[in-house]
Amino acid sequence: MMKVNGEFGEEIPHRRRFSDGMLDNDRILGELDLRPGQVVADVGCGNGYMSMLFSRAVGPTGRVYALDLCIDVFLATFPDTVPANVEALQCDFTERSPLEDGSVDLVFMSTVIHSLKRDRMPGLAAELRRVIRPGGMFAAVELAKRETGFGPPIWRRYAPEDLRAAFPFTPLGTVPVAEHFYLQTFRVE
């Protein structure tokens, strides 16, 4: 995952999951309605706390891919305790990832999209379409596009309508998942 330095605009690595401990994880899991045997990609997994929740939800017959530009944070957080159904991969998901075509039921991104340069969005949309099975889901948690006293500058944020306009998928719903955060879900056909 990358954070952008608003003063200069260059991308710099993000070293921990920005939203760790701030979100209603039970609400997120309830909205995603994961079932045993499903395959989930946690893109921009940071320290991997959501990957571990997904691992339990999909069970031993499911699979979780924890993907990040800097996978070392995930590996340092879980050096000896990564479940057998979780695979950590380093990649830039706005380009071709190591995931197979149509191999994923859900791609989840938490507080990642605002960190991408706008010209990377078409690559992200193309990669989402490539890896998500027809009828699968894309879900994004983002910070509200208003002053919160923390997080990226407002000009970097996406309101739910901005996310819906940015992705050529069928919007399913928008729900609050913390005081300043929302979850937007899409169906990918």
C-alpha positions as CSV (number, residue, x, y, z in Angstrom):
1,M,0.0,0.0,0.0
2,M,1.2,3.5,-0.7
3,K,0.6,6.8,1.0
4,V,1.0,10.1,-0.8
5,N,2.9,13.0,0.6
6,G,0.4,15.8,-0.1
7,E,3.0,18.5,-0.1
8,F,5.2,17.0,-2.9
9,G,2.8,14.4,-4.4
10,E,5.4,11.6,-4.4
11,E,4.4,8.1,-3.3
12,I,6.0,6.7,-0.1
13,P,5.6,3.3,1.4
14,H,2.9,2.8,4.2
15,R,4.3,0.7,7.0
16,R,1.1,-0.3,9.0
17,R,-2.5,-0.8,8.3
18,F,-4.0,2.7,8.6
19,S,-7.4,1.5,9.7
20,D,-6.2,-1.2,12.2
21,G,-8.4,-1.0,15.2
22,M,-10.7,1.7,13.8
23,L,-13.3,-0.3,11.8
24,D,-16.3,-2.4,12.7
25,N,-14.8,-5.7,11.4
26,D,-18.0,-7.7,12.3
27,R,-20.1,-5.3,10.2
28,I,-17.6,-5.7,7.3
29,L,-17.6,-9.5,7.5
30,G,-21.4,-9.5,7.8
31,E,-21.8,-7.3,4.6
32,L,-19.3,-9.5,2.7
33,D,-21.1,-12.7,3.7
34,L,-18.1,-14.9,3.2
35,R,-18.6,-18.7,3.1
36,P,-16.3,-21.7,3.5
37,G,-14.4,-22.5,0.4
38,Q,-14.4,-19.0,-1.1
39,V,-11.2,-17.3,-2.4
40,V,-10.5,-13.7,-1.1
41,A,-7.7,-11.3,-2.1
42,D,-6.9,-8.7,0.5
43,V,-5.2,-6.1,-1.6
44,G,-3.0,-3.6,0.3
45,C,-3.2,-6.0,3.3
46,G,-0.7,-4.0,5.4
47,N,-0.2,-5.9,8.6
48,G,-2.8,-8.5,7.5
49,Y,-5.4,-8.2,10.3
50,M,-8.2,-8.5,7.8
51,S,-6.5,-11.4,6.0
52,M,-6.6,-13.4,9.3
53,L,-10.3,-12.6,9.7
54,F,-11.0,-13.7,6.1
55,S,-9.0,-16.9,6.7
56,R,-11.3,-17.9,9.5
57,A,-14.4,-17.0,7.5
58,V,-13.5,-19.1,4.4
59,G,-12.1,-21.9,6.5
60,P,-9.6,-24.6,5.5
61,T,-11.2,-25.2,2.1
62,G,-11.0,-21.5,1.2
63,R,-8.0,-19.4,0.2
64,V,-6.8,-15.9,1.1
65,Y,-4.2,-14.0,-0.8
66,A,-2.6,-11.2,1.3
67,L,-1.2,-8.8,-1.3
68,D,0.8,-5.7,-0.7
69,L,3.6,-3.6,-2.3
70,C,5.5,-4.1,0.9
71,I,4.6,-7.6,2.1
72,D,7.4,-7.4,4.8
73,V,4.9,-5.7,7.2
74,F,2.6,-8.7,6.9
75,L,5.4,-11.2,7.3
76,A,6.8,-9.4,10.3
77,T,3.4,-9.4,12.0
78,F,2.8,-13.1,11.4
79,P,6.2,-14.7,11.2
80,D,5.2,-18.1,12.4
81,T,1.4,-18.0,12.6
82,V,0.2,-17.7,9.0
83,P,-2.6,-20.2,8.5
84,A,-2.2,-22.8,5.7
85,N,-5.0,-21.2,3.7
86,V,-3.2,-17.8,3.5
87,E,-0.6,-16.9,0.9
88,A,1.4,-13.6,1.1
89,L,2.3,-12.1,-2.2
90,Q,4.2,-8.9,-3.0
91,C,2.7,-7.1,-6.0
92,D,1.3,-3.9,-7.5
93,F,-2.4,-4.6,-8.1
94,T,-2.7,-1.8,-10.6
95,E,-0.6,-4.0,-12.9
96,R,-0.9,-7.7,-13.6
97,S,-0.8,-9.6,-10.3
98,P,0.3,-13.3,-9.9
99,L,-3.4,-14.3,-9.4
100,E,-5.0,-16.4,-12.1
101,D,-7.8,-15.1,-14.4
102,G,-11.2,-15.5,-12.7
103,S,-9.8,-17.1,-9.6
104,V,-11.1,-14.9,-6.8
105,D,-14.6,-14.5,-5.3
106,L,-13.9,-11.3,-3.5
107,V,-11.2,-8.6,-3.8
108,F,-11.1,-6.4,-0.6
109,M,-9.3,-3.1,-0.3
110,S,-9.3,-1.2,2.9
111,T,-8.0,2.4,2.8
112,V,-6.0,1.8,-0.3
113,I,-7.8,3.5,-3.2
114,H,-7.2,7.1,-1.9
115,S,-3.5,6.4,-2.0
116,L,-3.4,5.6,-5.7
117,K,-2.6,8.2,-8.3
118,R,-5.6,8.8,-10.5
119,D,-3.9,7.5,-13.6
120,R,-3.5,4.1,-11.9
121,M,-7.3,3.6,-11.6
122,P,-7.8,2.1,-15.0
123,G,-5.1,-0.5,-14.3
124,L,-6.8,-1.3,-11.0
125,A,-10.2,-1.7,-12.6
126,A,-8.7,-4.0,-15.4
127,E,-7.0,-6.2,-12.8
128,L,-10.1,-6.4,-10.7
129,R,-12.1,-7.5,-13.8
130,R,-9.4,-10.0,-14.7
131,V,-9.1,-11.8,-11.4
132,I,-12.6,-11.7,-10.0
133,R,-14.9,-14.6,-11.1
134,P,-18.0,-13.5,-13.0
135,G,-20.6,-12.7,-10.3
136,G,-17.9,-12.1,-7.8
137,M,-17.5,-9.0,-5.6
138,F,-15.2,-6.1,-5.2
139,A,-15.4,-4.3,-1.8
140,A,-13.6,-1.1,-0.7
141,V,-13.4,0.6,2.6
142,E,-12.5,4.3,2.3
143,L,-12.4,7.3,4.5
144,A,-15.2,9.8,4.2
145,K,-14.6,12.8,2.0
146,R,-14.8,15.4,4.7
147,E,-12.5,16.8,7.4
148,T,-11.7,14.2,10.0
149,G,-8.6,15.5,11.7
150,F,-6.6,12.5,10.5
151,G,-5.9,10.7,7.3
152,P,-5.1,11.9,3.8
153,P,-6.0,15.3,2.5
154,I,-9.6,15.6,1.4
155,W,-8.6,16.0,-2.3
156,R,-7.1,12.4,-2.1
157,R,-10.4,10.9,-0.8
158,Y,-13.3,9.3,-2.6
159,A,-16.9,9.8,-1.7
160,P,-19.1,6.8,-2.4
161,E,-20.4,8.4,-5.6
162,D,-16.8,9.0,-6.7
163,L,-16.0,5.3,-6.2
164,R,-19.1,4.2,-8.1
165,A,-18.1,6.5,-11.0
166,A,-14.5,5.2,-10.9
167,F,-15.3,1.5,-11.4
168,P,-17.3,-0.1,-14.3
169,F,-19.0,-2.6,-11.9
170,T,-22.6,-2.9,-10.5
171,P,-22.8,-1.1,-7.2
172,L,-24.4,-3.2,-4.5
173,G,-24.4,-0.9,-1.5
174,T,-22.7,1.6,0.8
175,V,-22.7,1.1,4.6
176,P,-20.8,2.9,7.4
177,V,-18.2,0.7,9.1
178,A,-16.9,3.3,11.6
179,E,-17.5,7.0,12.4
180,H,-15.5,8.2,9.4
181,F,-15.3,5.1,7.2
182,Y,-17.6,3.4,4.7
183,L,-17.7,0.1,2.8
184,Q,-18.7,0.2,-0.9
185,T,-19.5,-3.1,-2.6
186,F,-19.7,-4.0,-6.3
187,R,-20.7,-7.0,-8.3
188,V,-18.3,-7.8,-11.1
189,E,-20.0,-9.4,-14.1
